[in-house]
Amino acid sequence: MKNIKLQRLLDLVMRFRFVALAALCIGGAINDAWAATYGVQLISATGGGSLMNDAGDIVGVIQKPGTPMLCPYCYSSAIVKNGSNSAKTPKFRCKDCRRQFVENPIQSRITDAEKALIDKMLLEKIPLAGIARVTGISERWLQDYANDKYESVPRVVTVMAKTSFDLTIECDEAWSFVGNKANKQWIWLALDRETREVVGVHVGDRSAQGAQALWDSLPQVYREHARCYTDFWEAYQAIFPADRHRAVGKDSGKTNHIERFNCTLRQRVSRLVRKTLSFSKKLENHIGAIFYFIHHYNATLRARAQWA
């Protein structure tokens, strides 16, 4: 009975991967020798075979050959056969977490750490093929992952709360394309001069409808109070309030910040490089990649403001 309880406790420990040292030891009953009896090897970050690392966290478990199978997801030993896959490889199902798996899979599942690394690499000027080469992950899986990631990105920017109505924004439009250069997609942007936040985004044509969509994407406080500096493109004059709109040239320096952000955007999003083979094939991914970077950019600015 005692061994059954200890086995169950080990299952729970491996599933949730956190527990106090006192709860683990139980008078020294769970140690390396006990783990060896049940066919597992408990390892620490230093590889010394300890149950936990210096921070008190379980960092891994390696099953030894010839011992009962453990679920690769929750480390439970409650495993039953569950038919076979299309390659005639036997499948198994865990009674605890209900997930299916095969023994010694050729392709291992993508870990949360690998997904976190991919999320960071998507923010750099690295094409999907390059990410696949670096991580060793298949391009097909990576493309599906990127599709889901870009589809879930909110299409509305989040900005810091404003304590003053003395607001100034700089607006500009950057050229891009999807599929081929004949399919132009203009990136309309509005940037807060003081906080450097991107406060408005729209991707579409360069007509008055595009300018209207940019204006509609601005938070209400900017639509009601902000002074707007743009270039001389006539679409702005048709949409932006005349009393708060100023059309200026690049030599005036009034749009330097938004021009610099356009450069940052092209340097960080590979599909926006002017002469590139990493261009977007789908408009949804094109828009999603742009918003994905802008959300990260604004979040970085908010984090810096909190520490300032």
ChimeraX attribute file (.defattr): number of C-alpha atoms within 10 A of each C-alpha:
attribute: neighborCount
match mode: 1-to-1
recipient: residues
	/A:1	6
	/A:2	8
	/A:3	11
	/A:4	9
	/A:5	10
	/A:6	16
	/A:7	18
	/A:8	15
	/A:9	15
	/A:10	19
	/A:11	20
	/A:12	16
	/A:13	18
	/A:14	21
	/A:15	16
	/A:16	11
	/A:17	15
	/A:18	15
	/A:19	15
	/A:20	9
	/A:21	12
	/A:22	9
	/A:23	11
	/A:24	19
	/A:25	12
	/A:26	11
	/A:27	9
	/A:28	9
	/A:29	14
	/A:30	17
	/A:31	17
	/A:32	15
	/A:33	12
	/A:34	16
	/A:35	18
	/A:36	14
	/A:37	10
	/A:38	15
	/A:39	17
	/A:40	20
	/A:41	20
	/A:42	23
	/A:43	19
	/A:44	18
	/A:45	14
	/A:46	10
	/A:47	11
	/A:48	11
	/A:49	16
	/A:50	17
	/A:51	22
	/A:52	21
	/A:53	16
	/A:54	10
	/A:55	6
	/A:56	13
	/A:57	16
	/A:58	21
	/A:59	18
	/A:60	16
	/A:61	17
	/A:62	11
	/A:63	18
	/A:64	13
	/A:65	9
	/A:66	7
	/A:67	12
	/A:68	13
	/A:69	19
	/A:70	19
	/A:71	24
	/A:72	19
	/A:73	15
	/A:74	19
	/A:75	22
	/A:76	22
	/A:77	18
	/A:78	16
	/A:79	18
	/A:80	13
	/A:81	13
	/A:82	14
	/A:83	11
	/A:84	13
	/A:85	11
	/A:86	6
	/A:87	6
	/A:88	8
	/A:89	12
	/A:90	14
	/A:91	15
	/A:92	20
	/A:93	18
	/A:94	22
	/A:95	14
	/A:96	14
	/A:97	14
	/A:98	12
	/A:99	13
	/A:100	17
	/A:101	19
	/A:102	17
	/A:103	13
	/A:104	7
	/A:105	9
	/A:106	7
	/A:107	8
	/A:108	8
	/A:109	12
	/A:110	10
	/A:111	9
	/A:112	9
	/A:113	9
	/A:114	13
	/A:115	14
	/A:116	10
	/A:117	13
	/A:118	20
	/A:119	15
	/A:120	11
	/A:121	15
	/A:122	20
	/A:123	18
	/A:124	14
	/A:125	18
	/A:126	16
	/A:127	17
	/A:128	19
	/A:129	15
	/A:130	13
	/A:131	18
	/A:132	18
	/A:133	11
	/A:134	10
	/A:135	12
	/A:136	9
	/A:137	18
	/A:138	13
	/A:139	15
	/A:140	12
	/A:141	12
	/A:142	17
	/A:143	14
	/A:144	10
	/A:145	15
	/A:146	19
	/A:147	16
	/A:148	13
	/A:149	16
	/A:150	19
	/A:151	16
	/A:152	11
	/A:153	16
	/A:154	12
	/A:155	17
	/A:156	15
	/A:157	18
	/A:158	17
	/A:159	18
	/A:160	13
	/A:161	7
	/A:162	10
	/A:163	6
	/A:164	8
	/A:165	11
	/A:166	11
	/A:167	17
	/A:168	18
	/A:169	27
	/A:170	25
	/A:171	26
	/A:172	21
	/A:173	25
	/A:174	17
	/A:175	17
	/A:176	23
	/A:177	21
	/A:178	20
	/A:179	12
	/A:180	11
	/A:181	12
	/A:182	9
	/A:183	11
	/A:184	16
	/A:185	21
	/A:186	19
	/A:187	22
	/A:188	22
	/A:189	26
	/A:190	26
	/A:191	25
	/A:192	21
	/A:193	19
	/A:194	11
	/A:195	17
	/A:196	17
	/A:197	25
	/A:198	24
	/A:199	25
	/A:200	24
	/A:201	25
	/A:202	26
	/A:203	23
	/A:204	20
	/A:205	17
	/A:206	18
	/A:207	13
	/A:208	16
	/A:209	14
	/A:210	21
	/A:211	27
	/A:212	16
	/A:213	17
	/A:214	25
	/A:215	23
	/A:216	14
	/A:217	20
	/A:218	21
	/A:219	15
	/A:220	11
	/A:221	13
	/A:222	21
	/A:223	16
	/A:224	13
	/A:225	14
	/A:226	18
	/A:227	18
	/A:228	27
	/A:229	24
	/A:230	23
	/A:231	18
	/A:232	12
	/A:233	16
	/A:234	12
	/A:235	15
	/A:236	26
	/A:237	17
	/A:238	13
	/A:239	17
	/A:240	19
	/A:241	14
	/A:242	11
	/A:243	8
	/A:244	14
	/A:245	17
	/A:246	19
	/A:247	16
	/A:248	15
	/A:249	13
	/A:250	11
	/A:251	8
	/A:252	8
	/A:253	10
	/A:254	20
	/A:255	23
	/A:256	14
	/A:257	18
	/A:258	25
	/A:259	20
	/A:260	10
	/A:261	17
	/A:262	18
	/A:263	14
	/A:264	11
	/A:265	21
	/A:266	16
	/A:267	14
	/A:268	17
	/A:269	22
	/A:270	23
	/A:271	25
	/A:272	25
	/A:273	17
	/A:274	13
	/A:275	9
	/A:276	11
	/A:277	10
	/A:278	16
	/A:279	21
	/A:280	20
	/A:281	13
	/A:282	12
	/A:283	15
	/A:284	13
	/A:285	19
	/A:286	22
	/A:287	22
	/A:288	22
	/A:289	24
	/A:290	23
	/A:291	21
	/A:292	24
	/A:293	18
	/A:294	20
	/A:295	19
	/A:296	13
	/A:297	16
	/A:298	20
	/A:299	16
	/A:300	12
	/A:301	15
	/A:302	17
	/A:303	10
	/A:304	10
	/A:305	11
	/A:306	7
	/A:307	6
	/A:308	6
